[in-house]
Amino acid sequence: MARRGAPAGGASARKRSDRKREPLVAEVDGGRAELVPDRERPRGWTLLLDEAPQSHVDLDDPTYLSFEYQRRIGHMIDLAAPAQQPLQVVHLGGGAFTLARYVAATRPRSTQQIVEVDAALVQLVRRELPLDPQARIRVRSTDARAGLGRMQDGWADLVIADVFSGARTPAHLTSAEFLAEVRRVLRPGGQYVANLADGPPLAHLRGQIATAAALFPELALAADPTVWRGRRFGNAVLLASDLPLAVAELTRRVAGDPHPGRVEHGRALADFTGGAAAVTDEGARPSPAPPPSAFG
């Protein structure tokens, strides 16, 4: 789950980051932010918002993705184009800029735009976990849908949505009208990736798949098997495009993760959706709140 102040880089920023190995707490627009040091990685940090884990960053190794859902998005980024090919990427939701750092490290010369409504969180992350000053990353502090609406048609190779407010995806980012804006900003053949959170009975997840299917002919969904079976609350990552997806390779990679996941597509995914209706602005609701045990 996953957010400008003046950029901070170079030796002084590194010394400041190295020095601060105690948890850092700050009030941001969305609540209480904590940066907790990773005791196993000298420059690793976890971002929490109101005690909900949002992002993990290793400043020494931006290719390291700790959270399982971010690993799955990483696989999708890797398969979006040939290795090292630069991409134009829109990130809706910033967190600690984990995925933007990953793209910059694995695909140099990529151009990226982060849209994050929480300006205070953006300032905190840029100050304490500075971006590589050579990375082509622009951060806009505005609502995700409003920011998307200002982007030109066909600009992006990839749009990644990982937007949570109080651990819930806002309602206006769950509808077919929102996905129509995503599709407008994507170039032909571009891909949409969304981090979705849900638990039993998975009605929200099924509705989001149905909504994406109304806009994109090709879909795949990656999740933990226990989430698939509706046994617990968790994350599922949706991939959508107007061209065929690298489903076989994505399936192999997700199955080989430290916590293996499962990928469904085609008829199996349609059957899982179970006739759910696409979501419109008029009937949109936020994603379900996670149970108290979700982050225990």
SULBELBEL-V80479 format. One record per residue. PHI is phi as a letter, one per 30 degrees, with the letter a starting at -180 (none if undefined). NEAR is the number of other ideal C-beta (glycine too) atoms within 10 Angstrom. Layout:
# SULBELBEL-V80479
phi:PHI near:NEAR
phi:PHI near:NEAR
This chain:
# SULBELBEL-V80479
phi:none near:25
phi:b near:27
phi:none near:31
phi:none near:15
phi:c near:14
phi:d near:7
phi:d near:16
phi:b near:17
phi:b near:14
phi:i near:10
phi:d near:7
phi:d near:10
phi:d near:19
phi:d near:15
phi:d near:10
phi:d near:13
phi:d near:19
phi:d near:11
phi:d near:8
phi:c near:13
phi:c near:13
phi:c near:9
phi:e near:12
phi:c near:16
phi:c near:11
phi:b near:14
phi:d near:10
phi:b near:18
phi:e near:15
phi:c near:18
phi:k near:16
phi:c near:12
phi:c near:24
phi:b near:17
phi:c near:21
phi:c near:16
phi:d near:16
phi:d near:16
phi:d near:8
phi:c near:8
phi:b near:16
phi:e near:13
phi:b near:16
phi:c near:18
phi:b near:24
phi:c near:18
phi:c near:28
phi:c near:19
phi:b near:24
phi:h near:13
phi:i near:10
phi:c near:16
phi:d near:19
phi:c near:25
phi:a near:27
phi:b near:20
phi:b near:27
phi:c near:20
phi:d near:21
phi:d near:12
phi:b near:13
phi:d near:21
phi:d near:11
phi:d near:19
phi:c near:23
phi:d near:18
phi:d near:20
phi:d near:20
phi:d near:22
phi:d near:22
phi:e near:20
phi:d near:27
phi:d near:26
phi:e near:21
phi:d near:25
phi:d near:23
phi:d near:23
phi:e near:18
phi:c near:17
phi:d near:22
phi:a near:16
phi:e near:8
phi:e near:8
phi:i near:10
phi:d near:11
phi:d near:16
phi:b near:19
phi:c near:19
phi:b near:27
phi:c near:24
phi:c near:27
phi:c near:26
phi:j near:25
phi:c near:29
phi:h near:28
phi:c near:24
phi:i near:29
phi:e near:27
phi:d near:28
phi:d near:25
phi:d near:25
phi:d near:21
phi:d near:27
phi:d near:24
phi:d near:15
phi:c near:16
phi:b near:21
phi:e near:12
phi:i near:12
phi:d near:23
phi:c near:17
phi:b near:25
phi:b near:23
phi:c near:26
phi:c near:25
phi:b near:27
phi:d near:23
phi:d near:21
phi:d near:17
phi:d near:16
phi:d near:24
phi:e near:22
phi:d near:18
phi:d near:21
phi:d near:30
phi:d near:20
phi:d near:17
phi:c near:21
phi:b near:22
phi:d near:19
phi:d near:22
phi:d near:14
phi:d near:11
phi:d near:10
phi:d near:21
phi:d near:17
phi:b near:21
phi:c near:12
phi:c near:23
phi:c near:19
phi:c near:20
phi:a near:14
phi:d near:17
phi:e near:26
phi:d near:19
phi:d near:13
phi:d near:18
phi:d near:22
phi:d near:13
phi:c near:11
phi:d near:18
phi:d near:8
phi:d near:10
phi:i near:14
phi:d near:17
phi:c near:25
phi:d near:22
phi:b near:25
phi:c near:26
phi:c near:26
phi:c near:24
phi:b near:27
phi:c near:28
phi:b near:23
phi:b near:19
phi:i near:13
phi:i near:21
phi:b near:18
phi:d near:27
phi:e near:19
phi:e near:15
phi:d near:16
phi:c near:24
phi:b near:26
phi:c near:22
phi:d near:17
phi:d near:16
phi:d near:25
phi:d near:24
phi:d near:11
phi:d near:18
phi:e near:24
phi:d near:20
phi:d near:15
phi:d near:21
phi:d near:24
phi:d near:13
phi:e near:8
phi:i near:12
phi:d near:24
phi:b near:25
phi:c near:25
phi:b near:24
phi:b near:24
phi:d near:24
phi:c near:25
phi:b near:22
phi:a near:23
phi:b near:20
phi:e near:13
phi:c near:9
phi:i near:24
phi:d near:14
phi:d near:22
phi:d near:27
phi:d near:17
phi:d near:23
phi:d near:26
phi:d near:25
phi:d near:19
phi:d near:25
phi:d near:25
phi:d near:17
phi:d near:14
phi:c near:18
phi:b near:21
phi:d near:10
phi:c near:17
phi:b near:23
phi:b near:21
phi:b near:27
phi:c near:30
phi:a near:25
phi:d near:21
phi:e near:11
phi:d near:11
phi:d near:24
phi:e near:19
phi:d near:12
phi:i near:13
phi:c near:12
phi:a near:13
phi:d near:19
phi:a near:20
phi:c near:22
phi:b near:24
phi:c near:26
phi:c near:23
phi:b near:27
phi:b near:26
phi:a near:21
phi:c near:15
phi:b near:11
phi:e near:10
phi:c near:20
phi:d near:16
phi:d near:17
phi:d near:10
phi:d near:13
phi:d near:22
phi:e near:18
phi:d near:12
phi:d near:20
phi:d near:23
phi:d near:12
phi:c near:10
phi:d near:16
phi:e near:7
phi:c near:9
phi:e near:11
phi:c near:27
phi:b near:16
phi:c near:25
phi:b near:21
phi:a near:19
phi:h near:11
phi:d near:8
phi:d near:12
phi:d near:16
phi:d near:15
phi:d near:10
phi:d near:15
phi:d near:22
phi:i near:11
phi:i near:8
phi:e near:18
phi:c near:12
phi:d near:17
phi:d near:23
phi:c near:14
phi:e near:12
phi:d near:7
phi:c near:12
phi:d near:19
phi:b near:15
phi:d near:17
phi:d near:24
phi:d near:18
phi:d near:13
phi:d near:19
phi:d near:12
phi:e near:7
phi:d near:8
phi:d near:15
phi:c near:13
phi:d near:5
